[in-house]
Amino acid sequence: MYIPKNMIIEFKIKNYNSYKEGDVLSFERKSKEQTGTKFITKINGLDILKTSGLVGVNGSGKTSLLSGLNFMKEMVLNSQKHNVDTNIRYSPFITEQGKPTEFELTFISENKKYVYGFSYTNKKIVKEFAIVYETQKPKEIFTRDEDNLNKRFQFTNKKFEKELKLLTHSVIPQTLMLSRAVQLNSKTLKPIYDFFSKIIVINTLFNMPPDFELLKDKKLKGNLLDNLSFADFSISDLELVKRKIKTIELIQTDDKGTMNQKISEKEIMDLDLIHKHKNKTIKINFNAESSGTQKFILIFYNLLKLSKDSIILYDEIETSYNIEIVEFILNSFSKKDNGSQLLFTTHQPEVLNYLRSDQINIIEKDDSVSKIINLHNVVKNNPKINKDYGEYYREGVLGGFPHVYKENE
């Protein structure tokens, strides 16, 4: 059985968009229920959920939670590019302007447990810290406090201090210590940085022209065909075709900033799909297929391309799909050899019926403030609720779903 190397355990968020208070999204198993154990993996002695869903009405804060985690990733990977004039993107709760936004992530990276977090305003990083569990006991790697310049960086461990203290002089208020230290070849902090590089927002995969090079592998091609059949598409075969596409690049041509277009050609591996219709076969290019077919193929294909230890953020998983295809996507993360983790949002109550109670997080908004409610905490206090979570959610029993007036009521 493949043991994942990278997994989120817990994400904390405060004063970001509609999240005013300190809210927590946990991936640890909470329920003892024996159904859906395929969605659980054991790592470092912890039972971790490989898949977790966010459900709630439009505007409740589901996408904001994903965007907060993605923003934390972008800060880690890119803040070393900031300079003293940089204004950090800052989206606090409407009544908390000027107060720091706070993020904290507990996770496994390369089989070690870490806790890393920071708080910031648009002007600077306010606080930052990193902790590693090399045994059962936590070891502080560093702490940072930009409001206490006399003790701006603190090290309680001599080993980490020896490596990192000299690097602190290269850290400006707008830059994370983590980002700058790894840029300067810190071995201690690199596993933390590398973990954030594994976080992928799946929507970004559709902004690139697809290149189906991987489908030269007959086994992968056959796997895709089998799953297209599962998805009830009338596709009998796939044909790889080399095609040239034009790319346009703007290039500065003189000191005055004059920009000219550079047009070039790039060869890609394109895809034609063979459909059977009665006694005939029809060839349709990938780009001429329906949006649902395109999305399914791209999802499946990009799941093949992702490493085993990716963290996937997927907004509105049900868009353009029927419920069976959503089930297929969820199950692809439950396989024993898949070390990836999935966090998704949905508006579709039926999706909940494929999950355990502790995999479902209901996002409620009250007086403009979003709250995360794990369904297990609701179910354990109401033993009458059975596994048909979708119907209970639709009826408003679980919260997060408004009671809509119907004419015959």
Backbone torsions as a table, in degrees:
resi	resn	phi	psi	omega
1	MET	NA	132.1	179.8
2	TYR	-73.1	129.4	178.1
3	ILE	-100.0	117.7	-178.4
4	PRO	-60.1	147.8	178.5
5	LYS	-99.4	-21.2	-175.4
6	ASN	-133.7	124.2	179.1
7	MET	-151.5	138.4	170.6
8	ILE	-76.4	136.2	172.6
9	ILE	-101.5	-43.5	-175.1
10	GLU	-158.8	140.9	176.8
11	PHE	-125.2	127.7	178.1
12	LYS	-114.3	140.8	-176.3
13	ILE	-141.6	138.0	-179.1
14	LYS	-148.5	136.2	177.2
15	ASN	56.8	49.2	176.5
16	TYR	-131.6	120.2	-176.7
17	ASN	50.1	-118.7	-176.5
18	SER	-89.3	1.6	179.1
19	TYR	-93.1	100.0	-174.7
20	LYS	-86.8	-49.4	-177.5
21	GLU	-89.5	178.7	178.4
22	GLY	-78.3	100.8	179.6
23	ASP	-100.1	150.9	-174.4
24	VAL	-126.8	129.4	172.1
25	LEU	-110.4	115.5	-175.8
26	SER	-107.5	141.1	174.5
27	PHE	-106.2	8.5	178.4
28	GLU	-80.8	144.3	177.1
29	ARG	-63.8	132.4	179.1
30	LYS	-115.8	-33.5	-175.0
31	SER	-93.9	146.1	175.9
32	LYS	-88.3	0.2	-178.1
33	GLU	-57.3	142.2	-174.6
34	GLN	-91.5	-10.5	175.3
35	THR	-76.6	148.0	176.1
36	GLY	71.7	19.9	179.4
37	THR	-67.3	-14.7	175.6
38	LYS	-63.5	-19.6	179.5
39	PHE	-88.1	6.7	-176.5
40	ILE	-115.9	137.0	174.3
41	THR	-127.3	145.4	178.8
42	LYS	-98.1	126.3	-179.0
43	ILE	-146.6	128.0	-178.0
44	ASN	53.4	36.5	178.4
45	GLY	78.8	3.6	-179.3
46	LEU	-109.2	145.1	171.9
47	ASP	-92.4	109.9	-174.2
48	ILE	-112.2	137.4	177.4
49	LEU	-76.7	129.6	178.3
50	LYS	-82.4	-17.8	-178.2
51	THR	-139.0	136.9	177.3
52	SER	-143.4	139.4	-176.4
53	GLY	-118.0	147.4	175.1
54	LEU	-114.3	126.2	-178.8
55	VAL	-128.0	142.7	179.0
56	GLY	171.8	169.7	-177.7
57	VAL	-72.6	167.8	175.2
58	ASN	-57.0	134.0	177.9
59	GLY	82.8	5.3	-177.9
60	SER	-76.2	-26.0	179.4
61	GLY	122.4	11.5	-179.3
62	LYS	-64.1	-52.9	-177.9
63	THR	-66.0	-33.0	178.4
64	SER	-62.2	-35.5	179.2
65	LEU	-66.0	-43.7	176.1
66	LEU	-64.0	-42.4	-177.4
67	SER	-68.0	-30.7	176.6
68	GLY	-64.7	-44.4	177.8
69	LEU	-65.6	-39.6	178.7
70	ASN	-68.1	-37.2	177.5
71	PHE	-64.8	-40.3	176.5
72	MET	-57.7	-43.8	176.5
73	LYS	-59.2	-48.8	-176.7
74	GLU	-62.7	-36.3	177.3
75	MET	-64.7	-44.8	-180.0
76	VAL	-61.8	-44.7	-174.0
77	LEU	-78.1	-21.5	-169.8
78	ASN	-127.3	-7.3	-172.8
79	SER	-67.8	-17.8	176.5
80	GLN	-64.2	-14.6	177.7
81	LYS	-85.2	-9.8	-178.1
82	HIS	-68.7	155.1	173.0
83	ASN	-127.8	-176.6	-174.1
84	VAL	-66.9	-15.5	179.3
85	ASP	-97.4	1.0	-176.7
86	THR	-70.4	131.3	168.0
87	ASN	-98.8	114.7	-178.8
88	ILE	-71.7	136.9	178.5
89	ARG	-62.0	124.8	-167.7
90	TYR	-136.4	118.9	-176.4
91	SER	-131.4	71.4	-178.2
92	PRO	-76.1	168.1	172.4
93	PHE	-60.8	148.5	-168.8
94	ILE	-56.8	-32.7	-179.2
95	THR	-94.8	1.6	-174.6
96	GLU	-114.3	24.3	179.4
97	GLN	-55.8	134.4	180.0
98	GLY	91.9	-20.3	176.9
99	LYS	-86.4	150.6	-176.0
100	PRO	-68.3	145.2	165.4
101	THR	-85.1	140.5	-175.9
102	GLU	-125.9	133.7	173.4
103	PHE	-127.6	142.9	175.1
104	GLU	-146.9	133.2	-178.4
105	LEU	-127.5	128.8	171.7
106	THR	-108.2	130.7	-170.6
107	PHE	-159.3	166.5	172.0
108	ILE	-104.2	127.8	174.1
109	SER	-131.6	123.1	-178.2
110	GLU	50.7	43.0	173.4
111	ASN	70.3	13.4	172.2
112	LYS	-116.6	146.7	178.1
113	LYS	-89.4	134.3	178.5
114	TYR	-130.6	154.4	166.7
115	VAL	-127.6	126.2	179.9
116	TYR	-137.2	140.8	178.9
117	GLY	-159.9	165.1	175.3
118	PHE	-156.8	159.2	172.2
119	SER	-127.5	153.7	-173.3
120	TYR	-158.8	160.5	165.7
121	THR	-120.3	-174.1	179.7
122	ASN	-69.0	-15.7	-175.6
123	LYS	-95.7	-30.3	-172.6
124	LYS	-164.5	163.8	166.0
125	ILE	-77.6	124.2	-177.0
126	VAL	-86.8	-52.5	178.9
127	LYS	-137.3	156.4	178.8
128	GLU	-157.7	144.9	178.7
129	PHE	-155.0	159.0	175.3
130	ALA	-144.5	137.6	-179.6
131	ILE	-131.6	142.2	175.5
132	VAL	-125.7	143.7	174.2
133	TYR	-106.0	92.0	176.7
134	GLU	-81.2	-22.9	169.9
135	THR	-129.3	-153.9	176.5
136	GLN	-74.7	-16.9	-178.0
137	LYS	-96.9	139.5	179.3
138	PRO	-75.0	144.7	173.1
139	LYS	-121.0	124.7	178.5
140	GLU	-73.5	125.2	176.8
141	ILE	-83.3	-48.7	174.5
142	PHE	-164.4	159.0	166.6
143	THR	-130.2	153.3	-177.0
144	ARG	-137.7	138.9	177.7
145	ASP	-142.6	103.8	-177.9
146	GLU	-72.5	-12.3	177.1
147	ASP	-89.2	-2.8	178.9
148	ASN	-128.6	79.1	-172.4
149	LEU	-67.1	-21.1	176.5
150	ASN	-70.7	-30.3	176.5
151	LYS	-130.2	56.0	-174.3
152	ARG	-61.4	-47.3	176.5
153	PHE	-118.4	136.5	178.7
154	GLN	-124.8	139.7	176.9
155	PHE	-131.4	124.1	177.9
156	THR	-100.8	-5.2	-178.4
157	ASN	-120.0	121.0	-176.0
158	LYS	-59.9	-36.7	-178.5
159	LYS	-61.3	-46.6	-179.8
160	PHE	-71.7	-35.8	179.9
161	GLU	-61.4	-41.7	-178.6
162	LYS	-59.3	-39.7	-178.6
163	GLU	-79.3	-38.9	-165.3
164	LEU	-99.7	-24.9	-171.1
165	LYS	-59.5	-41.9	-179.7
166	LEU	-64.3	-26.9	-178.0
167	LEU	-76.1	-19.9	-175.8
168	THR	-63.3	-24.9	-179.1
169	HIS	-68.8	-16.7	179.5
170	SER	-93.3	1.2	-175.3
171	VAL	-97.1	118.9	175.9
172	ILE	-94.1	163.8	-177.3
173	PRO	-57.6	-27.0	-177.3
174	GLN	-87.0	-0.6	-173.9
175	THR	-118.3	137.1	174.1
176	LEU	-70.9	138.9	174.0
177	MET	-57.6	-41.0	-179.7
178	LEU	-56.8	-48.5	-177.9
179	SER	-63.7	-46.9	-177.2
180	ARG	-68.7	-40.9	-177.1
181	ALA	-64.3	-40.9	179.1
182	VAL	-69.3	-35.5	175.0
183	GLN	-59.8	-30.4	179.5
184	LEU	-98.2	22.2	170.2
185	ASN	73.5	35.8	173.6
186	SER	-71.5	120.8	178.3
187	LYS	-79.2	-31.3	-178.6
188	THR	-65.1	-42.6	-174.8
189	LEU	-90.8	-10.2	-176.0
190	LYS	-60.5	-39.9	177.8
191	PRO	-59.9	-31.2	176.8
192	ILE	-69.5	-48.7	178.3
193	TYR	-58.5	-45.4	-178.5
194	ASP	-62.8	-33.8	177.8
195	PHE	-59.9	-45.6	-178.6
196	PHE	-64.7	-28.5	177.8
197	SER	-69.9	-14.4	178.6
198	LYS	-85.2	-9.9	-179.7
199	ILE	-80.0	124.4	-174.7
200	ILE	-128.3	127.2	172.5
201	VAL	-88.3	114.8	-168.3
202	ILE	-67.9	-23.1	178.3
203	ASN	-62.5	-30.5	-178.1
204	THR	-67.6	-18.2	-179.6
205	LEU	-68.9	-19.9	-176.0
206	PHE	-92.4	0.5	179.9
207	ASN	-90.0	-1.5	-177.8
208	MET	-110.8	143.7	174.0
209	PRO	-60.4	125.8	-176.6
210	PRO	-68.5	139.6	173.2
211	ASP	-123.8	112.4	-169.5
212	PHE	-92.0	38.2	-176.6
213	GLU	-55.8	-37.3	-176.9
214	LEU	-60.9	-25.0	-175.5
215	LEU	-75.7	2.5	168.9
216	LYS	-65.4	-25.8	176.0
217	ASP	-73.0	115.2	-174.4
218	LYS	-61.5	-34.3	-180.0
219	LYS	-66.1	-44.0	179.2
220	LEU	-67.1	-39.5	178.0
221	LYS	-61.9	-44.5	178.2
222	GLY	-63.8	-35.7	178.3
223	ASN	-63.7	-43.2	178.1
224	LEU	-64.0	-42.6	178.9
225	LEU	-61.1	-42.8	178.8
226	ASP	-59.8	-41.3	-177.3
227	ASN	-77.1	-27.2	172.5
228	LEU	-65.1	-37.3	177.0
229	SER	-64.3	-40.8	177.2
230	PHE	-59.8	-37.2	-178.0
231	ALA	-79.9	2.4	174.7
232	ASP	68.4	36.7	171.2
233	PHE	-96.2	144.8	-176.7
234	SER	-86.8	50.1	-176.5
235	ILE	-105.9	122.9	-176.6
236	SER	-101.0	-20.2	-179.2
237	ASP	-160.4	164.0	178.4
238	LEU	-124.3	141.2	-179.6
239	GLU	-129.4	121.7	178.4
240	LEU	-84.1	134.2	-177.0
241	VAL	-134.0	130.0	175.4
242	LYS	-78.3	127.1	179.1
243	ARG	-136.4	155.7	177.6
244	LYS	-104.8	136.1	176.5
245	ILE	-121.5	149.9	179.6
246	LYS	-92.2	138.0	174.9
247	THR	-120.3	142.3	-178.9
248	ILE	-117.5	126.6	-178.8
249	GLU	-126.6	135.1	177.0
250	LEU	-89.6	127.9	-176.5
251	ILE	-126.2	132.4	176.2
252	GLN	-76.0	127.9	-172.9
253	THR	-107.9	-10.2	177.1
254	ASP	-153.9	176.6	-176.9
255	ASP	-69.6	-15.7	-179.8
256	LYS	-82.5	-2.5	179.1
257	GLY	87.4	14.9	178.1
258	THR	-63.7	130.5	-177.7
259	MET	-113.0	134.0	174.6
260	ASN	-124.1	155.9	178.7
261	GLN	-86.1	134.6	172.1
262	LYS	-112.5	114.7	-178.8
263	ILE	-101.5	126.7	178.6
264	SER	-135.5	167.3	179.5
265	GLU	-113.1	143.0	177.9
266	LYS	-130.5	135.1	178.6
267	GLU	-91.2	128.3	177.9
268	ILE	-125.3	164.1	174.4
269	MET	-94.0	106.7	-178.2
270	ASP	-92.7	172.5	-174.2
271	LEU	-131.5	128.1	168.5
272	ASP	-108.0	142.4	-179.7
273	LEU	-111.9	132.7	-178.3
274	ILE	-98.8	118.0	178.9
275	HIS	-103.5	142.1	171.6
276	LYS	-99.1	128.0	177.4
277	HIS	-134.6	106.3	-173.3
278	LYS	56.2	-117.7	-179.1
279	ASN	-100.2	9.5	-176.2
280	LYS	-112.9	157.7	170.5
281	THR	-115.3	138.9	-178.6
282	ILE	-123.5	131.2	179.9
283	LYS	-100.7	124.3	-179.4
284	ILE	-127.7	130.3	177.5
285	ASN	-68.2	149.2	-179.3
286	PHE	-50.4	-44.0	-175.9
287	ASN	-70.7	-12.3	178.5
288	ALA	-98.1	-2.3	179.6
289	GLU	-74.9	167.1	177.6
290	SER	-64.6	157.2	-179.0
291	SER	-61.8	-36.0	179.1
292	GLY	-63.5	-44.0	178.5
293	THR	-65.5	-44.3	178.7
294	GLN	-59.3	-45.9	-177.5
295	LYS	-64.5	-41.6	-179.7
296	PHE	-61.6	-46.2	-178.4
297	ILE	-63.8	-43.3	-179.6
298	LEU	-65.6	-40.6	177.2
299	ILE	-59.9	-51.7	-177.6
300	PHE	-61.8	-46.0	-176.9
301	TYR	-63.8	-43.0	-178.7
302	ASN	-73.3	-26.9	171.7
303	LEU	-63.6	-35.8	176.0
304	LEU	-64.6	-36.6	-175.5
305	LYS	-76.8	-27.6	-176.1
306	LEU	-68.8	148.3	175.4
307	SER	-70.2	163.6	-177.3
308	LYS	-64.2	-22.0	-171.4
309	ASP	-112.4	35.8	178.8
310	SER	-85.5	154.7	172.8
311	ILE	-110.5	113.7	-172.9
312	ILE	-102.5	126.1	173.0
313	LEU	-106.2	120.3	-170.9
314	TYR	-130.7	107.8	-178.1
315	ASP	-85.9	130.8	177.5
316	GLU	55.9	68.9	-173.7
317	ILE	-63.8	-23.5	-174.0
318	GLU	-88.8	-5.3	-174.2
319	THR	-56.8	124.6	177.8
320	SER	69.0	9.8	-178.3
321	TYR	-115.9	153.8	165.2
322	ASN	-86.3	168.2	-170.7
323	ILE	-65.1	-29.4	179.8
324	GLU	-65.6	-36.2	179.5
325	ILE	-71.0	-37.0	175.3
326	VAL	-61.3	-42.4	177.4
327	GLU	-59.5	-41.8	178.5
328	PHE	-60.6	-44.8	-179.3
329	ILE	-62.1	-44.3	179.1
330	LEU	-62.2	-43.6	-177.7
331	ASN	-67.2	-26.9	179.8
332	SER	-64.2	-24.5	177.8
333	PHE	-87.0	-8.3	-178.2
334	SER	-92.1	-9.3	-176.0
335	LYS	-66.5	147.8	-174.1
336	LYS	-63.2	-28.9	-177.5
337	ASP	-94.9	8.0	178.9
338	ASN	-104.6	108.9	-178.3
339	GLY	-92.4	11.7	-179.1
340	SER	-83.5	164.3	-179.4
341	GLN	-128.0	143.0	-174.7
342	LEU	-124.3	129.8	169.8
343	LEU	-121.9	120.4	-175.1
344	PHE	-133.0	161.3	172.1
345	THR	-112.6	155.9	177.3
346	THR	-154.1	151.2	170.2
347	HIS	-104.0	-6.0	-169.1
348	GLN	-94.2	107.2	-177.5
349	PRO	-56.9	-32.0	-177.0
350	GLU	-62.2	-26.3	178.6
351	VAL	-59.7	-31.4	-176.2
352	LEU	-63.2	-26.0	-177.1
353	ASN	-70.0	-11.9	179.6
354	TYR	-94.6	0.4	-172.1
355	LEU	-119.6	161.4	170.9
356	ARG	-76.3	161.8	-179.4
357	SER	-64.0	-36.3	-177.5
358	ASP	-78.6	-5.6	173.9
359	GLN	-86.8	-10.6	-172.1
360	ILE	-106.3	124.7	177.4
361	ASN	-118.1	118.3	179.7
362	ILE	-89.0	126.0	179.6
363	ILE	-101.4	115.7	179.5
364	GLU	-112.2	148.3	175.1
365	LYS	-124.2	125.3	179.0
366	ASP	-130.2	122.5	-178.5
367	ASP	54.2	44.1	176.6
368	SER	73.9	-0.1	-178.4
369	VAL	-103.1	126.2	178.6
370	SER	-84.9	145.1	177.7
371	LYS	-133.9	144.3	176.2
372	ILE	-101.2	122.0	179.3
373	ILE	-121.2	114.1	177.8
374	ASN	-74.9	131.1	-174.7
375	LEU	-60.4	-31.0	179.6
376	HIS	-58.0	-38.1	179.5
377	ASN	-67.5	-28.1	176.3
378	VAL	-75.7	-45.6	-175.1
379	VAL	-66.8	-40.7	-176.0
380	LYS	-65.7	-22.6	177.6
381	ASN	-94.2	0.8	179.6
382	ASN	-141.8	81.5	-174.9
383	PRO	-62.6	-12.0	179.3
384	LYS	-75.2	-17.6	-179.1
385	ILE	-75.1	123.5	177.9
386	ASN	-98.4	-163.8	-172.0
387	LYS	-74.0	-10.3	-177.8
388	ASP	-79.6	66.5	-173.5
389	TYR	-64.7	-34.0	-178.1
390	GLY	-59.3	-43.9	-178.8
391	GLU	-69.8	-41.2	177.3
392	TYR	-62.6	-38.8	178.5
393	TYR	-65.4	-44.0	-179.7
394	ARG	-61.3	-33.8	-179.5
395	GLU	-80.7	-5.6	178.7
396	GLY	86.1	6.5	-177.8
397	VAL	-68.4	-33.5	-174.8
398	LEU	-91.3	-6.8	-176.5
399	GLY	86.9	171.8	176.4
400	GLY	76.0	0.5	-177.2
401	PHE	-136.0	121.0	-175.3
402	PRO	-71.7	148.5	172.4
403	HIS	-80.7	113.4	-175.4
404	VAL	-93.4	130.9	179.2
405	TYR	-65.1	131.8	174.5
406	LYS	-116.1	146.4	-170.5
407	GLU	-61.2	-30.7	-176.4
408	ASN	-88.0	4.8	179.3
409	GLU	-84.1	NA	NA
